[in-house]
Amino acid sequence: MTRRLRPRPADSPLLDLAGNDYLGLARHPEVVAAARGAAARWGAGSTGSRLVTGTTELHAELEAELAAFCGFEAALVLASGYAANLAALTALGEAGTLIVSDAGNHASLIDGCRLARAEVAVVPHADPEAFRKELSAHPGPALAVTDAVFSVDGDIAPLRDLSAVCRAAGAALVVDDAHGLGVLGEGGRGTPAAAGLAGQPDVVATVTLSKSLGSQGGAVLGPARVIRHLVNAARTLIFDTGLAPAAAGGALGALRLLRREPERPARVRAVATGLHGRLAAAGLDVTRPDAAVISVRAPAPGEASAWAERCREEGLAVGCFRPPSVPDGISRLRLTARADLTEADLDTAAGTVARTAPPGARHPA
Ligand SMILES: Cc1ncc(COP(=O)(O)O)c(C=O)c1O
């Protein structure tokens, strides 16, 4: 089956459980006003590479506030979370280095490993012992890389154990917190903060500004010396135009709103739990959400896409993951929670998913 693009109208009637706007901020008036204000003041584009003309005072402000919020010494904003992952892995994974990568990692981390000149070892999902074995067998510099919240099933990586394994081996830990920022940790400070790892000298995090912060862009967070190294070595920073001012302004507006409304992350987690409870009660094979992502197992790839299509016909947008996008060969629907969903929305969403389920999607009664 070939993929196709479906332009979304501005006033789509679909109930959206497919996007990543976890805190419901992408269209929040304050965030939109911040984006608009940034475009009016700084222009539609950043005009150049971050190293030439593409670093405005707004970028510097966003970096300072993001680093402080997440508990890291410094931050570097890039054009996307994808570019942030490539930046971190290619700049830190030099020749002679070993990168140990979780088998469930996001495609952008996989691509970062491919582009880095380092040797790469892929280890079984969420298995600190497998990381330890690889790291202890490598004599030179090394780093371990993992999603904090895995993007398909929404489970959390064993970050404390991974950090202990890395520290014992003298390796750095790179954590992609795309799905944790704004959802986990006190007030949404993210998964490294929740695990007590933010600001540690051997921990680097990457985030996206496009999910909980409702905007666009990405960032690497870490010790100031690491960020300085990235400025000099990360090709996705050096050879890419700086993030558009509207995106930087929108993300900064969202971050300030999140600081003022720290109850939003708890609400999105409660929505995820409520959705899980309803789907499990309907007999579906559904993952228990550690953050905002829930996946519902489908019997086969064709049935998964037909199921997602039936949901859409009934007014509900859900994601659909099938092999080869998922290396474990399991097809599933992927549902995302949003802080602004009501209990009635959850009833509607779960009712639609259950009603349209193919035979074989339910546990035997
Ligand atoms: C785990 C993870 N990392 C990185 C990214 C890339 O972020 P961006 O969309 O900002 O490029 C995504 C999703 O888009 C993601 O799910």
The ligand as an SDF file (V2000), in Angstrom:
LIG
                    3D

 16 16  0  0  0  0  0  0  0  0999 V2000
   10.6580   10.3080   19.3720 C   0  0  0  0  0  0  0  0  0  0  0  0
   10.7130   11.3870   18.3390 C   0  0  0  0  0  0  0  0  0  0  0  0
   11.8640   12.0380   18.1420 N   0  0  0  0  0  0  0  0  0  0  0  0
   11.9670   13.0050   17.2200 C   0  0  0  0  0  0  0  0  0  0  0  0
   10.8960   13.3800   16.4520 C   0  0  0  0  0  0  0  0  0  0  0  0
   11.0870   14.4320   15.3990 C   0  0  0  0  0  0  0  0  0  0  0  0
   10.6570   15.6660   15.8430 O   0  0  0  0  0  0  0  0  0  0  0  0
   10.2200   16.7720   14.7630 P   0  0  0  0  0  0  0  0  0  0  0  0
    8.8920   16.3680   14.2570 O   0  0  0  0  0  0  0  0  0  0  0  0
   10.2370   18.0530   15.5110 O   0  0  0  0  0  0  0  0  0  0  0  0
   11.2520   16.7430   13.6790 O   0  0  0  0  0  0  0  0  0  0  0  0
    9.6710   12.7240   16.6340 C   0  0  0  0  0  0  0  0  0  0  0  0
    8.4470   13.0380   15.8870 C   0  0  0  0  0  0  0  0  0  0  0  0
    8.2030   13.7420   15.0630 O   0  0  0  0  0  0  0  0  0  0  0  0
    9.5780   11.7140   17.6000 C   0  0  0  0  0  0  0  0  0  0  0  0
    8.4330   11.0450   17.7770 O   0  0  0  0  0  0  0  0  0  0  0  0
  1  2  1  0
  2  3  1  0
  2 15  2  0
  3  4  2  0
  4  5  1  0
  5  6  1  0
  5 12  2  0
  6  7  1  0
  7  8  1  0
  8  9  2  0
  8 10  1  0
  8 11  1  0
 12 13  1  0
 12 15  1  0
 13 14  2  0
 15 16  1  0
M  END
$$$$
